[in-house]
Amino acid sequence: MPPVHSPNQNHILAALPTAEFERVLPHLELVPMRLGETLFEPGQQMQHAYFPTTAIVSLHYATQAGASTESAGVGHEGVVGVSLFMGGDSTSSSAVVKTSGHGYRLDRRILLEEFQRAGLMQRLLLRYTQALITQTTQTAVCNRHHSVEQQLCRWLLSTLDRIPSGDLVMTQELVASMLGVRREGVTEAAGTLQDAGYIRYRRGHIAVLNRAGLESRVCECYGVVKKEIGRLQADVLYRQGAKAVTA
């Protein structure tokens, strides 16, 4: 059977009151988000915001020499395009799909109209932006002070939190690019985790076999970000079933 898609798969959209949700619903466009697709480039004026449901988007910066590093990832907990409501139309970074799936696209004009109403949409977007800042800050700390193995564990766990399965379509080259480290470092770290029985790597696929094992090896950065997202969204409820939003 074909997958069932719903805006409620995105935590921000699912948390909107019925009146606010029904205002934006006719303007939400379901779009496929393919691995490697660029949603926007540095300096490019953004025309849409994206609310991922099953896809994950990487926000990263590329140097003039061609090196790149991920500053944050965005999945079903958030939105791509915070610059649209924070006072700017572009950023110095890129947004590239790192895990294929789907999401909902919303025209910048509609997003700004809802934001300026100063309702719950505004509160949700600002709280998510605070969580995104925390993630970006913690990523910088992690990249500077923690081992490649710890970074890889953090990256794998945060990806797992955003997808329904434990099988990731991901090459070591792409992981190295996201972490901003040499491929050889990722190969060594992945080999250690595979020898421990925590993951299995083959032909561009990383299967997580033992999540608890990864959690035993990860640095505190993963927990800091997860806790902050949960704290900021803890008092927000889904319209269906009054279920609390969690990261």
N, C-alpha and C positions, 0 to 999 in steps of 0.2 A: 504494500500500500504506500502511496506517496506520503511524505511527511506532512503533518498538520502544522501550519504556521499561524501564529497569533501574536499581536503586539504585547500581550500579557506575558510573553516569554522574556521581555525586557523589564527589569525591575523598576526603572523609572516610569515607564508607561503603565505598568501594572499598578503602580501606587497612586496614580492620579485619581482624584474624585471623579465620579461618573460625569458630571457636567463638563469638566475640563477635558476628560478623555474623549467625550463625544464631539467636542469642538475640533480636536486635532485628528480624530479617526479618519474623516474623509480625505485628509491630506497626507496620510501615511502611505507610503509606497513600498511594498515588499520588493526587495531587490536581492539577487544572488550576490554573494561577496566571495570572489574566487581567490585562491591562494596566489599571493604575489601582486594582486591588484592594488594600484595606488589610488587612494581616495582623494588626496590632495598633496601638492608639492610645496616646498618652502616658498613663501612669498606669494603664493597663489590665492586669489580671493575665493573664499569658500562660498558655495551656493547652497549647500545642504548640510544638515546635521544628520548623523547616522546613529541609529539605536540598534546595536547588534543583538541578535537573539541566539543564534547558534554559531556565529562566526566570532573570531577574535582579531582585533586590529592592533598592530604595533605602532606606537608613536616613537619615532627615532630620528636621530640627527646624523647626517652624513658629512664628513669633512671634505675639503677640497681634494685631498689625496685619495678619497674613495672609501675610507674606513667609516664604519657606522656603528652605533650603539643604541639599543632600545632604552628609552627613558621611562616608558610605562606601557602597559597593555590594557586594552579596553574590551570587555566582553559584555555579557547580558546584564551586568550590574550598572552599566553606564552609557555614555554618549560620546561620540566622536564629533568634535567641533565646538568646544567650550569657548573658543575665541569669539564666536558669533555673538554670545550674550555677555562677554566680559569686556567688550569695548573695542575689539579688533576684528578684522575680517580675514587675517592671515597669521601664520606663525613661521618660525624659522625651521620647523621640523616637518617631517613627512608622516603620513598615515598610510600604512601598508597592511593588507590583510595577511596575517600569518597562519591562521587556521580557517579554511574555507567553511562557508555556511551561508546563513541569510541574516538580514537585518531590515529595518524600516528606515526609509529616507524621508526627511521632512524639509521642506523649503525654508530657507533662512528667514524669509518674511513672516511665515506662520510661527516659527519658533520665537522670534523677537516679539511678536504680538502677544503670545502667551506669556512670555517672560515679563513683559511690561505690565501685565494685568496684576502682578504682585500676588498671585495665588500660590497654591501648593507647587505648581510647576516651577516657579521661581525658587522656592525653598529647596526643592529636590535637586535642581540643577546646581545651586550654590553649594549645597552639602556634598554633592558628588564632586564638584570642583575641588573642595577642600580635601576630599579623599584622594583625588588624583594628584594633588600637590604632595600629599604624604607619600604616595607611591613613588613619585619622581624623586623626592628627597631621599627616601630609603634606598632606592635603586643606586643613586650616586654613592651613598655610604657603603652599600654592599659591594659595588664594583671596585671601590678603593681599598676596603679593609678585609674582605673575605675571600676564601679560596675559590678556585674555579668549580670545584666539586660542590661547595656550598651554594654558589650562584646557580649552578645547574639544578640543584635540588629545589631552590626557591622558584626558579623559572618553571620547572616541571609541575610543581604543586600548584602554583598560581594558574597555570594552564588547565590543569585537571579540574580546578574549581569552576571553570567556565564551560566545560564540555561534558556531554553525558557518558562518554566512554573513556577507558584508560589507554586507548590506542591513538597515538599522535602521528600524523603524517608530517615528518620533519627530518630534514637532512642535518648532518652535523655541521655542514657549512653554514646553513641558515641559523642554527643555534649559536654558532660562534659569532656570526654577524650581530645577532640580537644582544649577546652578552658583551660584545666588543673585545673578544679575546681571540687568540690563535686557535685554528682548527685542531692543532695537535693537543692543546690543553683540554678541549672538549672531548677529544677521542680518549685521552687518558682518564678523565673524570668519568665518562660514560662507561669505560671498561671496568673501572673500580666498582661502580654501582651495579654493573651487569654481573661481575664476579660474585658480588654479595647477594645476588638473586633479587635485587630490587627492580631492575628493568631488563628488557630485552630489546636489543637494537638490531634491525635488519633492513636493508634496502630502503632507506628513507622513512622507516617506521620505528617509533619508539613506543613500546608497550610497557606500561607500568604494572609490575607484578605484585609489588609490596609497598603500598603507600606509607604504612607505618615505618618502614625502613627508611624511606626518603625523609620523613618527618624527624627521624632520629639523627639524621645527618645535616639537616638544614640549619642555617643561622637564624638569629632572632628576627631578621628583616621580614621574612615571610609572615610571621605571627603579628608583627607590628602593623603591617598594612591590612591584613585580614581583620584584625581587631578594630582598627580605625574605621574601616568601611562598615563593619557591623554596628559599631557605636553610633555612627552618623545616620544609619538607616533603621535603627532598632525600633523607633517609635512610629514608623511609617507602615501602614497596613495595605495589603492588597484589597482591591474591591471585592474579589471573589474569596469567600471563606475566611476573611479577616486574618490571613496568614502573614506573619511578620516578614518583611524583606530582609534577607541576609546575603552576604557576599558569596 
